[in-house]
Amino acid sequence: MIAQETNNSARQCPHNATINCNQCSLGDICLPAALKADEINRLDDIVRRRRDLVKGKHLYRTLDGFQSVYAIRSGHIKTYQITEDGEEQVTGFYFPGEIVGLDGIGKNHYTNNAKALDEAGICEIPFTQFQQLTSEFPELQMHFFQLMGKEITSDQMLITLLSKKTAEQRLATFLLTISARKARHNQCSNRFTLPMPRSDIANYLGLTIETVSRIFSRLAKAETITFSNKDIEIIDADKLKELANLDGEF
């Protein structure tokens, strides 16, 4: 979103005196477009802009008491759970402009661990105060419901990936999902860098690292994608959709 003029009373980010919710370049992603300037200022008043998380630092852990949801300003967050046998299971990846922490609402504590994949800038939104605002601003409430709906859809997609799709379909779907999210964030959707290591991709998709590497190579040989380390270019999106068996879903 192009920076908008704000009144002098708008609370400024303590870590960047030139940025507040009205001016944030991600405002059109994490805020509903229908909010008026004074309504955004009300939201800005409750937002706590945390210092950047260094790579590997946790934003919250499983069973931590739920108090806030978090908007990602920069960097990337992964969520994961620890299984009964002590193994890590990656449950999601979050990008700038997205909200993490919704898993804490149902049980009043977080059900995942959330950790920075790289240096990440975070806005903390205390949930009790946020609820009060959503009761006043229907557009904000609807936007929040849409975010929760996307979270549910992501969970359902993961279940489908792990239970029904072949290894090639899983990776193709994963790449298309990242591409679609980039497009929603007004970023290049056919060229992007994957913030997560290949081991996390394999874990998330229920595959081995060797299998993921083989499929990347196979997709490149078929001229569907090119890749170099974490840099991906989708050359033939239609072929990738055909491989994923998505029938134009993205």
C-alpha positions in Angstrom: 0.0 0.0 0.0 1.3 3.5 -0.9 2.2 5.4 2.3 -0.8 7.5 3.4 -0.7 10.8 5.2 -1.7 10.4 8.9 -2.6 12.9 11.6 0.1 13.9 14.1 -1.6 12.0 16.9 -1.0 8.6 15.1 1.2 6.5 17.4 4.5 5.8 15.7 6.5 2.5 15.8 9.0 2.7 18.6 11.6 0.8 16.4 11.0 3.0 13.3 9.7 6.5 14.0 8.5 6.8 10.4 6.1 3.8 10.4 2.7 3.2 11.9 -0.3 1.1 10.8 -1.5 3.8 8.4 1.9 3.9 6.7 2.9 0.3 6.7 3.5 -1.1 3.2 1.7 -4.3 4.3 -1.4 -2.5 5.5 -3.5 -3.6 2.5 -2.6 -7.2 3.2 -3.2 -7.5 6.9 -5.9 -4.8 7.3 -9.3 -4.6 5.6 -9.3 -2.0 2.8 -12.6 -0.5 4.1 -11.2 0.7 7.4 -11.2 4.5 7.7 -8.1 6.4 8.8 -9.4 7.0 12.4 -10.3 3.3 12.7 -6.8 2.3 11.7 -5.5 4.7 14.2 -7.6 3.0 16.9 -6.0 -0.3 15.9 -2.6 1.3 15.8 -3.0 2.4 19.4 -3.1 -1.2 20.6 -0.4 -2.7 18.4 2.9 -3.4 20.1 5.7 -3.5 17.7 8.3 -5.9 19.0 11.9 -5.9 18.3 13.1 -8.1 15.5 13.4 -11.8 16.3 16.8 -13.3 15.3 16.9 -16.5 13.3 15.9 -19.4 15.5 14.3 -17.4 18.3 10.8 -18.5 19.3 7.9 -16.1 19.2 5.9 -18.5 21.4 5.9 -22.1 22.4 3.3 -24.8 22.8 1.2 -24.4 26.0 2.2 -20.7 26.5 -0.9 -18.8 27.6 -2.7 -17.2 24.7 -2.7 -13.4 24.9 -1.9 -12.1 21.4 -1.9 -12.7 17.7 1.1 -11.5 15.6 1.4 -9.8 12.3 4.6 -10.4 10.4 6.2 -7.2 9.1 9.3 -8.8 7.7 11.0 -12.2 7.6 9.4 -15.6 8.0 8.0 -17.8 10.8 7.5 -21.5 10.9 5.2 -23.3 13.2 5.8 -26.9 14.4 4.7 -29.4 17.0 6.6 -32.1 18.9 5.2 -35.5 18.4 4.8 -38.1 21.1 8.0 -39.8 20.1 9.9 -36.5 20.4 10.1 -35.7 16.7 9.4 -32.3 15.1 6.5 -32.0 12.8 6.4 -28.7 10.8 2.8 -27.4 10.6 3.1 -24.2 8.6 5.1 -21.3 7.2 4.1 -17.6 7.5 5.2 -14.7 5.3 5.1 -10.9 5.7 1.6 -9.5 5.9 0.3 -12.8 7.4 -1.0 -13.4 10.9 0.4 -16.1 13.2 -0.9 -17.2 16.6 -4.6 -18.0 15.7 -4.0 -21.6 17.0 -4.2 -20.2 20.6 -7.8 -19.0 20.4 -9.6 -22.3 20.8 -7.8 -23.6 23.9 -6.6 -20.4 25.4 -3.0 -21.5 24.9 -0.9 -22.0 21.8 -0.9 -25.5 20.3 2.2 -24.9 18.1 5.7 -23.6 18.6 6.5 -20.6 16.4 10.1 -19.9 15.4 11.8 -17.3 13.2 13.3 -18.8 10.0 15.3 -15.6 9.5 15.4 -12.2 11.1 11.7 -11.3 11.5 9.9 -8.1 12.4 6.7 -8.7 14.4 3.7 -6.6 15.4 2.0 -8.0 18.5 -1.8 -7.5 18.7 -3.3 -8.1 22.2 -6.3 -10.2 21.5 -8.7 -8.9 24.2 -8.3 -5.3 23.0 -8.5 -6.5 19.4 -11.8 -8.3 20.2 -13.2 -5.0 21.5 -12.3 -3.3 18.2 -13.8 -6.0 16.0 -17.1 -5.6 17.9 -17.0 -1.9 16.9 -15.8 -2.3 13.3 -17.6 -5.0 11.3 -15.1 -4.8 8.5 -12.3 -5.7 10.9 -14.3 -8.5 12.3 -15.1 -9.9 8.9 -11.4 -9.6 7.9 -10.4 -11.6 11.0 -13.0 -14.3 10.2 -11.5 -14.6 6.7 -8.0 -15.0 8.3 -9.3 -17.8 10.5 -11.0 -19.4 7.4 -7.6 -19.4 5.6 -6.0 -21.0 8.6 -8.6 -23.8 8.5 -8.1 -24.2 4.8 -4.3 -24.5 5.2 -4.8 -27.2 7.9 -7.1 -29.1 5.6 -4.7 -28.8 2.7 -1.9 -30.2 4.9 -4.1 -33.2 5.8 -4.8 -33.8 2.1 -1.2 -33.5 1.1 -0.1 -36.0 3.7 -2.9 -38.5 3.1 -3.8 -38.6 -0.5 -1.2 -37.0 -2.9 1.9 -38.5 -4.3 5.3 -37.1 -3.5 5.4 -35.1 -6.8 1.9 -33.8 -6.2 2.8 -32.7 -2.7 5.9 -30.7 -3.8 4.1 -29.2 -6.9 1.1 -28.1 -4.6 3.6 -26.6 -2.1 5.3 -24.5 -4.8 1.9 -23.3 -6.2 0.7 -22.4 -2.7 3.8 -20.3 -2.2 3.3 -18.7 -5.6 -0.3 -17.9 -4.8 0.6 -16.3 -1.5 3.3 -14.2 -3.2 0.7 -13.0 -5.7 -1.7 -12.0 -2.9 1.1 -10.0 -1.3 1.7 -8.1 -4.6 5.1 -9.8 -5.0 6.5 -11.7 -8.0 4.7 -15.1 -8.0 6.9 -17.0 -10.5 10.3 -16.1 -9.0 10.9 -16.3 -5.3 13.2 -17.5 -2.6 12.1 -20.2 -0.2 12.9 -19.1 3.3 12.9 -22.6 4.8 15.6 -25.2 4.5 14.9 -28.3 2.4 14.7 -30.4 5.5 11.7 -28.3 6.7 10.0 -28.7 3.3 10.4 -32.5 3.5 9.2 -32.6 7.1 6.1 -30.5 6.2 5.2 -32.6 3.2 5.9 -36.0 4.9 8.8 -36.8 2.6 12.5 -37.4 2.9 15.1 -34.8 1.9 16.4 -37.1 -0.8 12.9 -37.4 -2.3 12.4 -33.7 -2.3 15.8 -33.2 -4.0 15.0 -35.8 -6.6 11.6 -34.2 -7.4 13.2 -30.7 -7.7 15.7 -32.1 -10.1 12.9 -33.9 -12.1 10.9 -30.7 -12.3 13.9 -28.8 -13.5 14.7 -31.5 -16.1 11.2 -31.3 -17.4 11.6 -27.5 -17.7 8.7 -26.9 -15.3 10.9 -25.0 -12.8 14.5 -23.9 -12.4 16.2 -23.7 -9.0 19.4 -22.7 -7.4 19.7 -23.4 -3.7 16.6 -21.7 -2.3 15.8 -19.6 -5.4 12.9 -20.9 -7.5 11.5 -19.9 -10.9 8.3 -21.4 -12.1 8.7 -21.7 -15.9 5.5 -23.6 -16.7 2.7 -22.9 -14.1 0.1 -24.9 -16.1 2.3 -28.0 -16.1 2.9 -27.6 -12.4 -0.9 -27.4 -11.8 -1.3 -30.5 -13.9 1.3 -32.3 -11.9 -0.4 -31.2 -8.7 -3.8 -32.3 -10.0 -5.4 -29.0 -8.9 -7.7 -28.4 -11.9 -7.1 -24.6 -11.9 -7.6 -24.2 -8.1 -4.8 -21.6 -7.9 
